[in-house]
Amino acid sequence: MAHRVDHEYDYLFKIVLIGDSGVGKSNILSRFTRNEFCLESKSTIGVEFATRTLQVEGKTVKAQIWDTAGQERYRAITSAYYRGAVGALLVYDITKRQTFDNVQRWLRELREHADSNIVVMMAGNKSDLNHLRAVSEVDGHGLAEKEGLSFLETSALEATNIEKAFQTILTEIYHIMCKKALAAQEAAATTKLPGQGTTINVADASGNTKKGCCST
Amino acid sequence: MLKGKKLKLPDRLGSLVAGFEDKDEDSGGSGSVSELGEELEILQPTGFRSDRESETDDDHDHNEVQEEEPMVKRKMKVDAELEHNGRQLRHEKDGLSHISVIKTIEVDEKRSDIEYEISQKEINLEKLQRIASTGIPEGGNLRATVWKLILGYLPPSRDLWEKELSENRKKYAKLKEELLLTPSELARMKEEAFQSHKHNNAHNDTAGPLIRHEISHEDHPLSLGKASVWHQYFEHTEIAEQIDRDLQRTHPEMKFFSGESSFGRKHRESMRNVLLLFSKLNPAIRYVQGMNEVLAPLYYVFSTDTDEKNASNAEADSFSCFVLLLSDSVDHFCQQLDNSSVGILSTLSRLSDLLKANDEELWRHLEFTSKVKPQYYGFRWITLLLTQEFNLQSILRIWDSLISSPFGIQEMLLRVCCAMLLCVKSRLLSGDFAANLKLLQHYPEINIEHLLQVAQDLTPDTS
């Protein structure tokens, strides 16, 4: 859903936050969009939505972020939320091994429901709780490398790497999109320039082209 | 209505809802009860009502009753109120605004109306529903009693209350014993029962070697079989962890639920038992995030009941009422039923139809212009009975109307949801997708009485 819209922003990118219940997705969202952290936030039911506009390489980008519930029951409904998403932040909790082990499950989920070219970053959250650590940073890097994801350890509480995580995702999406738009322009002179509501396919950097346009 | 609800209950849970057949009541309860009725009849006429002034009275009542006598009887509460009213009359000279006096009179009138209705030997539920749907006054145990009555947990015959309650509470304790023990605790209990049986049958040599526990291959902790008791136990451990996580996050602004005091911990422990038991008894649904929020108002109201016996049985009572409350909407939690006629998607489309029937302009704007689908906001509103949208006080007031609505809980819920949209209509009409979604996911503070009036006055969807 990379709309090119006039006035307020140049691009609108939809990003989903996924990961097990309790890993801190909602706080990552509130830290990024409102610079707030709440130790006592409620559990997310269904989906929550927030936006933030920021600069990416001189362009104004509006990030539309969908925070989803961790529990399986809500994923049936949430599969619709993956539609049009060009980025995903897959979060685990460095103090809970199980949430790291479930990363594979979430990747499978993304493969099933999201566009195959979606940009995925993995975040090991709660890095402020180093004394309770159950997943080493090396393990995190290892898995990210194996799965071809970018990776950062984050702390929504201390506001560590939250900004950087989103900047990284958005920049990567932007690069891919520019490349793709250029290719599209060159390839089809007959095709109109992308206007509002036109969906541009975000090509995978690794050259995965098996899936076509993600228009919805 | 109520009968219909009961029929839909799953059998095992249905057994928790006691029948109305038994008649007697022990202890001195009945004596004070009938006295209460008489007194209230005397209190009923208007003369008494104008004596109160502000809504904060409720807190005073509450405290006074507790101070006077820990095992509060309803009669004493009325006595305390009478005394309190006398004092209030004197305070009134301090000059409070006319409006708040009128409001207080209304609240008092309602309080005594409800007290009168529930003091009857045979309670007229329809009449009670009519009064309660306009809001049950805070304080005492009015709300707890009325909710239990209208949900069908208490029978309309007062004489049966004591017996019914004690039976239900016993059943709950037994269920808990059967289902919430770990397999090894269970095995030990069986073993003990077996040993004492053997002992009774004499000829056992107590000096002999320790007897090995007989564990079938299937039930060995390391067995991978799905039917293994340990497999089931571990599965439930995962559920219990999820429940614990969510209970920590239930009304986090209230120490009652989230505090680290022994109180807060006790409340979470009780609610955890209820949710875990529900999950075990309903394997097709199990525990779904958000059930904690639905249980919270019930548990809060029952455990703050001024009757200590009721308060100490809040866990058992809220379990049964949780089941009754969800009996016609539990399917919303069930993923397999999402696309069926009882699933959440069908209910969401009913919300959409209701909005269309009442305000086509707004409906069109939401559906087609800003494309804010009901799944994005209504899903949580409906599944959780609005418990994440408002503060607890407002939730209790809204639930008074839901539980006692002649339309039924679900129909009234849809009306309130529709009214929530209508009440922010102008903002929605000027908002785009993002603005509208944010508004509806973080619903602004609103006059609840007005909201409920709008809901009440809606045109039903007849399409």
Interface residues (C-beta under 8 A of the other chain):
Chain A: S21 G22 C38 E40 S41 K42 S43 I45 G46 V47 E48 F49 A50 T51 Q64 A69 G70 Q71 E72 R73 Y74 A76 I77 A80
Chain B: Q242 R245 D246 R249 T250 P252 E253 S258 V288 Q289 G290 N292 E293 F333 C334 Q335 D338 I344 Q375 Y376 F379 R380 T383 L384 Q388 A434 L437 K438 Q441
